[in-house]
Each structure stands twice: as C-alpha cells, then as structure tokens.
Amino acid sequence: MMESQIWFISGAFLLILGSIATVTGPGVKDPIIRTLNTEVAAVGISLILLTYNHTLALLTYIAASVIVSMILLRLIVRLDEMGVEL
C-alpha cells in the first residue's frame, strides 16, 4: 500500500511543479526548455494514473506527449513565420 502512495505523492508533486514551470515557461527563450516544462507535468499525470492502472498511465503519457509536442512545434513554426527570433 505504501508503494502506491509514493507514486501518487511524487506524481502530484511533479504535476504541480510542471504546471508552475509551464506557466512561467513562456518567458524562456529556448523551445527545448519549454517542451521539458510540459513533459514534467505529463510525467506527473502518468504517475498519478499509475496508481490506478498501468495501461491507463502509459496511454495518458503517450497522448499528452504527442499533443504537447504538436502544439509546441506549431507554435515554433508560426513564430518563425512571423519573424520572431527564438
């Protein structure tokens, strides 16, 4: 029982830390750091769902990573088209 509580608490900590990093992330110029900030929150959600079901955690991590990567890639391309230096 203690093992599932450790996964849940560490997942909640990573989710909060990743959310704060994502909110403050737009001030960061490096797009790789922006991606890492969002990935921390995705790992936190996966750890929380890992306490319930392993398949659900894996599918959530894959879906969150793909969606966030597509959004950030589109943002980087759009900013490059507008002439904004990253």
Summary of the structure (lengths in Angstrom):
residues: 86
radius of gyration: 15.0
end to end distance: 46.6
largest distance: 53.6
contacts: 239
relative contact order: 0.14
helix: 87%
strand: 0%
